[in-house]
Structures are given as C-alpha cells and as structure tokens.
Amino acid sequence: MLRLFKQSPKKREKSMNESDPKHYSNLPIEPWDFIQQNKLDFFEGNVVKYICRWKNKGGVDDLRKAITYIEKIIEGENSNE
C-alpha cells in the first residue's frame, strides 16, 4: 500500500482501480465510498465492510468480525452513560 503513495496521482488511481476487490464488484456503491460519504467512524466502517462482503469473501467469519465491531460500539456507548 505504501508503494501507491510514491506513485504519480494518475498511476495511483489506475493501481487502485485495478486492485478493487472482486467481492465488492456486485454492489452499487463501494463500502469505502458509503463509509466516507456518511462520515462513519472506524468501528462503524468496519461493520459496513464486513456485512457487505461476508457472502462473497469471508462467510460466517466476516459476520463474527462485524459482531466484534458492533460490540466495540456498544462498549463505547455504555462508557458514555
């Protein structure tokens, strides 16, 4: 990934498009675009990412990862009460 930042902007854009994960190709919007546009934090963004890809990549393991991040969100909310 660091290699991408040393490239020219045009090369970097091409490299990023060529490396788009196949497990997101069937979605109308890329998870990272949704996450950014909705200003989600790290934990919320990871929930979206794992929920979007679980059927095409990680299966039940990705669902478990989403649960882990949801639990972190809940812990944060509970500590704010």
Phi and psi restraints in degrees (range 20) as a CNS / XPLOR table:
assign (resid 1 and name C) (resid 2 and name N)
       (resid 2 and name CA) (resid 2 and name C) 1.0 -58.2 20.0 2
assign (resid 2 and name N) (resid 2 and name CA)
       (resid 2 and name C) (resid 3 and name N) 1.0 -34.8 20.0 2
assign (resid 2 and name C) (resid 3 and name N)
       (resid 3 and name CA) (resid 3 and name C) 1.0 -55.6 20.0 2
assign (resid 3 and name N) (resid 3 and name CA)
       (resid 3 and name C) (resid 4 and name N) 1.0 -36.7 20.0 2
assign (resid 3 and name C) (resid 4 and name N)
       (resid 4 and name CA) (resid 4 and name C) 1.0 -62.2 20.0 2
assign (resid 4 and name N) (resid 4 and name CA)
       (resid 4 and name C) (resid 5 and name N) 1.0 -33.4 20.0 2
assign (resid 4 and name C) (resid 5 and name N)
       (resid 5 and name CA) (resid 5 and name C) 1.0 -77.3 20.0 2
assign (resid 5 and name N) (resid 5 and name CA)
       (resid 5 and name C) (resid 6 and name N) 1.0 -13.8 20.0 2
assign (resid 5 and name C) (resid 6 and name N)
       (resid 6 and name CA) (resid 6 and name C) 1.0 -90.8 20.0 2
assign (resid 6 and name N) (resid 6 and name CA)
       (resid 6 and name C) (resid 7 and name N) 1.0 -6.5 20.0 2
assign (resid 6 and name C) (resid 7 and name N)
       (resid 7 and name CA) (resid 7 and name C) 1.0 -87.9 20.0 2
assign (resid 7 and name N) (resid 7 and name CA)
       (resid 7 and name C) (resid 8 and name N) 1.0 162.4 20.0 2
assign (resid 7 and name C) (resid 8 and name N)
       (resid 8 and name CA) (resid 8 and name C) 1.0 -65.5 20.0 2
assign (resid 8 and name N) (resid 8 and name CA)
       (resid 8 and name C) (resid 9 and name N) 1.0 156.8 20.0 2
assign (resid 8 and name C) (resid 9 and name N)
       (resid 9 and name CA) (resid 9 and name C) 1.0 -55.4 20.0 2
assign (resid 9 and name N) (resid 9 and name CA)
       (resid 9 and name C) (resid 10 and name N) 1.0 -39.3 20.0 2
assign (resid 9 and name C) (resid 10 and name N)
       (resid 10 and name CA) (resid 10 and name C) 1.0 -66.2 20.0 2
assign (resid 10 and name N) (resid 10 and name CA)
       (resid 10 and name C) (resid 11 and name N) 1.0 -44.4 20.0 2
assign (resid 10 and name C) (resid 11 and name N)
       (resid 11 and name CA) (resid 11 and name C) 1.0 -64.0 20.0 2
assign (resid 11 and name N) (resid 11 and name CA)
       (resid 11 and name C) (resid 12 and name N) 1.0 -41.1 20.0 2
assign (resid 11 and name C) (resid 12 and name N)
       (resid 12 and name CA) (resid 12 and name C) 1.0 -61.9 20.0 2
assign (resid 12 and name N) (resid 12 and name CA)
       (resid 12 and name C) (resid 13 and name N) 1.0 -45.5 20.0 2
assign (resid 12 and name C) (resid 13 and name N)
       (resid 13 and name CA) (resid 13 and name C) 1.0 -60.0 20.0 2
assign (resid 13 and name N) (resid 13 and name CA)
       (resid 13 and name C) (resid 14 and name N) 1.0 -43.8 20.0 2
assign (resid 13 and name C) (resid 14 and name N)
       (resid 14 and name CA) (resid 14 and name C) 1.0 -63.3 20.0 2
assign (resid 14 and name N) (resid 14 and name CA)
       (resid 14 and name C) (resid 15 and name N) 1.0 -44.0 20.0 2
assign (resid 14 and name C) (resid 15 and name N)
       (resid 15 and name CA) (resid 15 and name C) 1.0 -62.9 20.0 2
assign (resid 15 and name N) (resid 15 and name CA)
       (resid 15 and name C) (resid 16 and name N) 1.0 -41.5 20.0 2
assign (resid 15 and name C) (resid 16 and name N)
       (resid 16 and name CA) (resid 16 and name C) 1.0 -67.0 20.0 2
assign (resid 16 and name N) (resid 16 and name CA)
       (resid 16 and name C) (resid 17 and name N) 1.0 -40.2 20.0 2
assign (resid 16 and name C) (resid 17 and name N)
       (resid 17 and name CA) (resid 17 and name C) 1.0 -67.3 20.0 2
assign (resid 17 and name N) (resid 17 and name CA)
       (resid 17 and name C) (resid 18 and name N) 1.0 -37.8 20.0 2
assign (resid 17 and name C) (resid 18 and name N)
       (resid 18 and name CA) (resid 18 and name C) 1.0 -68.6 20.0 2
assign (resid 18 and name N) (resid 18 and name CA)
       (resid 18 and name C) (resid 19 and name N) 1.0 -24.8 20.0 2
assign (resid 18 and name C) (resid 19 and name N)
       (resid 19 and name CA) (resid 19 and name C) 1.0 -100.7 20.0 2
assign (resid 19 and name N) (resid 19 and name CA)
       (resid 19 and name C) (resid 20 and name N) 1.0 10.5 20.0 2
assign (resid 19 and name C) (resid 20 and name N)
       (resid 20 and name CA) (resid 20 and name C) 1.0 -56.8 20.0 2
assign (resid 20 and name N) (resid 20 and name CA)
       (resid 20 and name C) (resid 21 and name N) 1.0 128.0 20.0 2
assign (resid 20 and name C) (resid 21 and name N)
       (resid 21 and name CA) (resid 21 and name C) 1.0 -61.6 20.0 2
assign (resid 21 and name N) (resid 21 and name CA)
       (resid 21 and name C) (resid 22 and name N) 1.0 137.0 20.0 2
assign (resid 21 and name C) (resid 22 and name N)
       (resid 22 and name CA) (resid 22 and name C) 1.0 -65.7 20.0 2
assign (resid 22 and name N) (resid 22 and name CA)
       (resid 22 and name C) (resid 23 and name N) 1.0 -28.6 20.0 2
assign (resid 22 and name C) (resid 23 and name N)
       (resid 23 and name CA) (resid 23 and name C) 1.0 -71.0 20.0 2
assign (resid 23 and name N) (resid 23 and name CA)
       (resid 23 and name C) (resid 24 and name N) 1.0 -5.9 20.0 2
assign (resid 23 and name C) (resid 24 and name N)
       (resid 24 and name CA) (resid 24 and name C) 1.0 -107.3 20.0 2
assign (resid 24 and name N) (resid 24 and name CA)
       (resid 24 and name C) (resid 25 and name N) 1.0 -3.3 20.0 2
assign (resid 24 and name C) (resid 25 and name N)
       (resid 25 and name CA) (resid 25 and name C) 1.0 -66.3 20.0 2
assign (resid 25 and name N) (resid 25 and name CA)
       (resid 25 and name C) (resid 26 and name N) 1.0 -22.4 20.0 2
assign (resid 25 and name C) (resid 26 and name N)
       (resid 26 and name CA) (resid 26 and name C) 1.0 -88.5 20.0 2
assign (resid 26 and name N) (resid 26 and name CA)
       (resid 26 and name C) (resid 27 and name N) 1.0 0.7 20.0 2
assign (resid 26 and name C) (resid 27 and name N)
       (resid 27 and name CA) (resid 27 and name C) 1.0 -92.9 20.0 2
assign (resid 27 and name N) (resid 27 and name CA)
       (resid 27 and name C) (resid 28 and name N) 1.0 143.9 20.0 2
assign (resid 27 and name C) (resid 28 and name N)
       (resid 28 and name CA) (resid 28 and name C) 1.0 -70.1 20.0 2
assign (resid 28 and name N) (resid 28 and name CA)
       (resid 28 and name C) (resid 29 and name N) 1.0 -22.7 20.0 2
assign (resid 28 and name C) (resid 29 and name N)
       (resid 29 and name CA) (resid 29 and name C) 1.0 -138.5 20.0 2
assign (resid 29 and name N) (resid 29 and name CA)
       (resid 29 and name C) (resid 30 and name N) 1.0 136.5 20.0 2
assign (resid 29 and name C) (resid 30 and name N)
       (resid 30 and name CA) (resid 30 and name C) 1.0 -65.5 20.0 2
assign (resid 30 and name N) (resid 30 and name CA)
       (resid 30 and name C) (resid 31 and name N) 1.0 139.0 20.0 2
assign (resid 30 and name C) (resid 31 and name N)
       (resid 31 and name CA) (resid 31 and name C) 1.0 -53.5 20.0 2
assign (resid 31 and name N) (resid 31 and name CA)
       (resid 31 and name C) (resid 32 and name N) 1.0 -39.9 20.0 2
assign (resid 31 and name C) (resid 32 and name N)
       (resid 32 and name CA) (resid 32 and name C) 1.0 -67.6 20.0 2
assign (resid 32 and name N) (resid 32 and name CA)
       (resid 32 and name C) (resid 33 and name N) 1.0 -29.6 20.0 2
assign (resid 32 and name C) (resid 33 and name N)
       (resid 33 and name CA) (resid 33 and name C) 1.0 -68.5 20.0 2
assign (resid 33 and name N) (resid 33 and name CA)
       (resid 33 and name C) (resid 34 and name N) 1.0 -44.4 20.0 2
assign (resid 33 and name C) (resid 34 and name N)
       (resid 34 and name CA) (resid 34 and name C) 1.0 -60.7 20.0 2
assign (resid 34 and name N) (resid 34 and name CA)
       (resid 34 and name C) (resid 35 and name N) 1.0 -45.6 20.0 2
assign (resid 34 and name C) (resid 35 and name N)
       (resid 35 and name CA) (resid 35 and name C) 1.0 -60.8 20.0 2
assign (resid 35 and name N) (resid 35 and name CA)
       (resid 35 and name C) (resid 36 and name N) 1.0 -47.2 20.0 2
assign (resid 35 and name C) (resid 36 and name N)
       (resid 36 and name CA) (resid 36 and name C) 1.0 -66.5 20.0 2
assign (resid 36 and name N) (resid 36 and name CA)
       (resid 36 and name C) (resid 37 and name N) 1.0 -47.2 20.0 2
assign (resid 36 and name C) (resid 37 and name N)
       (resid 37 and name CA) (resid 37 and name C) 1.0 -63.9 20.0 2
assign (resid 37 and name N) (resid 37 and name CA)
       (resid 37 and name C) (resid 38 and name N) 1.0 -28.7 20.0 2
assign (resid 37 and name C) (resid 38 and name N)
       (resid 38 and name CA) (resid 38 and name C) 1.0 -98.1 20.0 2
assign (resid 38 and name N) (resid 38 and name CA)
       (resid 38 and name C) (resid 39 and name N) 1.0 4.9 20.0 2
assign (resid 38 and name C) (resid 39 and name N)
       (resid 39 and name CA) (resid 39 and name C) 1.0 52.3 20.0 2
assign (resid 39 and name N) (resid 39 and name CA)
       (resid 39 and name C) (resid 40 and name N) 1.0 45.9 20.0 2
assign (resid 39 and name C) (resid 40 and name N)
       (resid 40 and name CA) (resid 40 and name C) 1.0 -77.8 20.0 2
assign (resid 40 and name N) (resid 40 and name CA)
       (resid 40 and name C) (resid 41 and name N) 1.0 147.8 20.0 2
assign (resid 40 and name C) (resid 41 and name N)
       (resid 41 and name CA) (resid 41 and name C) 1.0 -80.6 20.0 2
assign (resid 41 and name N) (resid 41 and name CA)
       (resid 41 and name C) (resid 42 and name N) 1.0 -178.6 20.0 2
assign (resid 41 and name C) (resid 42 and name N)
       (resid 42 and name CA) (resid 42 and name C) 1.0 -57.0 20.0 2
assign (resid 42 and name N) (resid 42 and name CA)
       (resid 42 and name C) (resid 43 and name N) 1.0 -49.2 20.0 2
assign (resid 42 and name C) (resid 43 and name N)
       (resid 43 and name CA) (resid 43 and name C) 1.0 -65.9 20.0 2
assign (resid 43 and name N) (resid 43 and name CA)
       (resid 43 and name C) (resid 44 and name N) 1.0 -45.8 20.0 2
assign (resid 43 and name C) (resid 44 and name N)
       (resid 44 and name CA) (resid 44 and name C) 1.0 -62.5 20.0 2
assign (resid 44 and name N) (resid 44 and name CA)
       (resid 44 and name C) (resid 45 and name N) 1.0 -41.5 20.0 2
assign (resid 44 and name C) (resid 45 and name N)
       (resid 45 and name CA) (resid 45 and name C) 1.0 -61.6 20.0 2
assign (resid 45 and name N) (resid 45 and name CA)
       (resid 45 and name C) (resid 46 and name N) 1.0 -39.5 20.0 2
assign (resid 45 and name C) (resid 46 and name N)
       (resid 46 and name CA) (resid 46 and name C) 1.0 -68.9 20.0 2
assign (resid 46 and name N) (resid 46 and name CA)
       (resid 46 and name C) (resid 47 and name N) 1.0 -34.1 20.0 2
assign (resid 46 and name C) (resid 47 and name N)
       (resid 47 and name CA) (resid 47 and name C) 1.0 -60.4 20.0 2
assign (resid 47 and name N) (resid 47 and name CA)
       (resid 47 and name C) (resid 48 and name N) 1.0 -47.8 20.0 2
assign (resid 47 and name C) (resid 48 and name N)
       (resid 48 and name CA) (resid 48 and name C) 1.0 -59.8 20.0 2
assign (resid 48 and name N) (resid 48 and name CA)
       (resid 48 and name C) (resid 49 and name N) 1.0 -47.7 20.0 2
assign (resid 48 and name C) (resid 49 and name N)
       (resid 49 and name CA) (resid 49 and name C) 1.0 -57.4 20.0 2
assign (resid 49 and name N) (resid 49 and name CA)
       (resid 49 and name C) (resid 50 and name N) 1.0 -49.9 20.0 2
assign (resid 49 and name C) (resid 50 and name N)
       (resid 50 and name CA) (resid 50 and name C) 1.0 -70.8 20.0 2
assign (resid 50 and name N) (resid 50 and name CA)
       (resid 50 and name C) (resid 51 and name N) 1.0 -35.1 20.0 2
assign (resid 50 and name C) (resid 51 and name N)
       (resid 51 and name CA) (resid 51 and name C) 1.0 -66.4 20.0 2
assign (resid 51 and name N) (resid 51 and name CA)
       (resid 51 and name C) (resid 52 and name N) 1.0 -39.3 20.0 2
assign (resid 51 and name C) (resid 52 and name N)
       (resid 52 and name CA) (resid 52 and name C) 1.0 -67.6 20.0 2
assign (resid 52 and name N) (resid 52 and name CA)
       (resid 52 and name C) (resid 53 and name N) 1.0 -30.5 20.0 2
assign (resid 52 and name C) (resid 53 and name N)
       (resid 53 and name CA) (resid 53 and name C) 1.0 -105.9 20.0 2
assign (resid 53 and name N) (resid 53 and name CA)
       (resid 53 and name C) (resid 54 and name N) 1.0 -5.3 20.0 2
assign (resid 53 and name C) (resid 54 and name N)
       (resid 54 and name CA) (resid 54 and name C) 1.0 -59.0 20.0 2
assign (resid 54 and name N) (resid 54 and name CA)
       (resid 54 and name C) (resid 55 and name N) 1.0 -36.9 20.0 2
assign (resid 54 and name C) (resid 55 and name N)
       (resid 55 and name CA) (resid 55 and name C) 1.0 -72.7 20.0 2
assign (resid 55 and name N) (resid 55 and name CA)
       (resid 55 and name C) (resid 56 and name N) 1.0 -28.4 20.0 2
assign (resid 55 and name C) (resid 56 and name N)
       (resid 56 and name CA) (resid 56 and name C) 1.0 -106.4 20.0 2
assign (resid 56 and name N) (resid 56 and name CA)
       (resid 56 and name C) (resid 57 and name N) 1.0 -2.4 20.0 2
assign (resid 56 and name C) (resid 57 and name N)
       (resid 57 and name CA) (resid 57 and name C) 1.0 -137.9 20.0 2
assign (resid 57 and name N) (resid 57 and name CA)
       (resid 57 and name C) (resid 58 and name N) 1.0 -75.5 20.0 2
assign (resid 57 and name C) (resid 58 and name N)
       (resid 58 and name CA) (resid 58 and name C) 1.0 -94.1 20.0 2
assign (resid 58 and name N) (resid 58 and name CA)
       (resid 58 and name C) (resid 59 and name N) 1.0 -7.3 20.0 2
assign (resid 58 and name C) (resid 59 and name N)
       (resid 59 and name CA) (resid 59 and name C) 1.0 60.9 20.0 2
assign (resid 59 and name N) (resid 59 and name CA)
       (resid 59 and name C) (resid 60 and name N) 1.0 -143.8 20.0 2
assign (resid 59 and name C) (resid 60 and name N)
       (resid 60 and name CA) (resid 60 and name C) 1.0 -60.1 20.0 2
assign (resid 60 and name N) (resid 60 and name CA)
       (resid 60 and name C) (resid 61 and name N) 1.0 -30.7 20.0 2
assign (resid 60 and name C) (resid 61 and name N)
       (resid 61 and name CA) (resid 61 and name C) 1.0 -59.2 20.0 2
assign (resid 61 and name N) (resid 61 and name CA)
       (resid 61 and name C) (resid 62 and name N) 1.0 -39.5 20.0 2
assign (resid 61 and name C) (resid 62 and name N)
       (resid 62 and name CA) (resid 62 and name C) 1.0 -67.4 20.0 2
assign (resid 62 and name N) (resid 62 and name CA)
       (resid 62 and name C) (resid 63 and name N) 1.0 -35.1 20.0 2
assign (resid 62 and name C) (resid 63 and name N)
       (resid 63 and name CA) (resid 63 and name C) 1.0 -64.1 20.0 2
assign (resid 63 and name N) (resid 63 and name CA)
       (resid 63 and name C) (resid 64 and name N) 1.0 -39.5 20.0 2
assign (resid 63 and name C) (resid 64 and name N)
       (resid 64 and name CA) (resid 64 and name C) 1.0 -64.3 20.0 2
assign (resid 64 and name N) (resid 64 and name CA)
       (resid 64 and name C) (resid 65 and name N) 1.0 -38.7 20.0 2
assign (resid 64 and name C) (resid 65 and name N)
       (resid 65 and name CA) (resid 65 and name C) 1.0 -64.4 20.0 2
assign (resid 65 and name N) (resid 65 and name CA)
       (resid 65 and name C) (resid 66 and name N) 1.0 -41.5 20.0 2
assign (resid 65 and name C) (resid 66 and name N)
       (resid 66 and name CA) (resid 66 and name C) 1.0 -60.2 20.0 2
assign (resid 66 and name N) (resid 66 and name CA)
       (resid 66 and name C) (resid 67 and name N) 1.0 -42.9 20.0 2
assign (resid 66 and name C) (resid 67 and name N)
       (resid 67 and name CA) (resid 67 and name C) 1.0 -60.3 20.0 2
assign (resid 67 and name N) (resid 67 and name CA)
       (resid 67 and name C) (resid 68 and name N) 1.0 -41.9 20.0 2
assign (resid 67 and name C) (resid 68 and name N)
       (resid 68 and name CA) (resid 68 and name C) 1.0 -58.3 20.0 2
assign (resid 68 and name N) (resid 68 and name CA)
       (resid 68 and name C) (resid 69 and name N) 1.0 -45.1 20.0 2
assign (resid 68 and name C) (resid 69 and name N)
       (resid 69 and name CA) (resid 69 and name C) 1.0 -69.5 20.0 2
assign (resid 69 and name N) (resid 69 and name CA)
       (resid 69 and name C) (resid 70 and name N) 1.0 -35.5 20.0 2
assign (resid 69 and name C) (resid 70 and name N)
       (resid 70 and name CA) (resid 70 and name C) 1.0 -63.2 20.0 2
assign (resid 70 and name N) (resid 70 and name CA)
       (resid 70 and name C) (resid 71 and name N) 1.0 -40.8 20.0 2
assign (resid 70 and name C) (resid 71 and name N)
       (resid 71 and name CA) (resid 71 and name C) 1.0 -62.6 20.0 2
assign (resid 71 and name N) (resid 71 and name CA)
       (resid 71 and name C) (resid 72 and name N) 1.0 -36.8 20.0 2
assign (resid 71 and name C) (resid 72 and name N)
       (resid 72 and name CA) (resid 72 and name C) 1.0 -65.2 20.0 2
assign (resid 72 and name N) (resid 72 and name CA)
       (resid 72 and name C) (resid 73 and name N) 1.0 -39.2 20.0 2
assign (resid 72 and name C) (resid 73 and name N)
       (resid 73 and name CA) (resid 73 and name C) 1.0 -62.8 20.0 2
assign (resid 73 and name N) (resid 73 and name CA)
       (resid 73 and name C) (resid 74 and name N) 1.0 -44.8 20.0 2
assign (resid 73 and name C) (resid 74 and name N)
       (resid 74 and name CA) (resid 74 and name C) 1.0 -62.2 20.0 2
assign (resid 74 and name N) (resid 74 and name CA)
       (resid 74 and name C) (resid 75 and name N) 1.0 -43.1 20.0 2
assign (resid 74 and name C) (resid 75 and name N)
       (resid 75 and name CA) (resid 75 and name C) 1.0 -58.4 20.0 2
assign (resid 75 and name N) (resid 75 and name CA)
       (resid 75 and name C) (resid 76 and name N) 1.0 -43.0 20.0 2
assign (resid 75 and name C) (resid 76 and name N)
       (resid 76 and name CA) (resid 76 and name C) 1.0 -63.6 20.0 2
assign (resid 76 and name N) (resid 76 and name CA)
       (resid 76 and name C) (resid 77 and name N) 1.0 -40.1 20.0 2
assign (resid 76 and name C) (resid 77 and name N)
       (resid 77 and name CA) (resid 77 and name C) 1.0 -66.8 20.0 2
assign (resid 77 and name N) (resid 77 and name CA)
       (resid 77 and name C) (resid 78 and name N) 1.0 -41.2 20.0 2
assign (resid 77 and name C) (resid 78 and name N)
       (resid 78 and name CA) (resid 78 and name C) 1.0 -65.6 20.0 2
assign (resid 78 and name N) (resid 78 and name CA)
       (resid 78 and name C) (resid 79 and name N) 1.0 -33.1 20.0 2
assign (resid 78 and name C) (resid 79 and name N)
       (resid 79 and name CA) (resid 79 and name C) 1.0 -76.0 20.0 2
assign (resid 79 and name N) (resid 79 and name CA)
       (resid 79 and name C) (resid 80 and name N) 1.0 -16.3 20.0 2
assign (resid 79 and name C) (resid 80 and name N)
       (resid 80 and name CA) (resid 80 and name C) 1.0 -87.3 20.0 2
assign (resid 80 and name N) (resid 80 and name CA)
       (resid 80 and name C) (resid 81 and name N) 1.0 -9.2 20.0 2
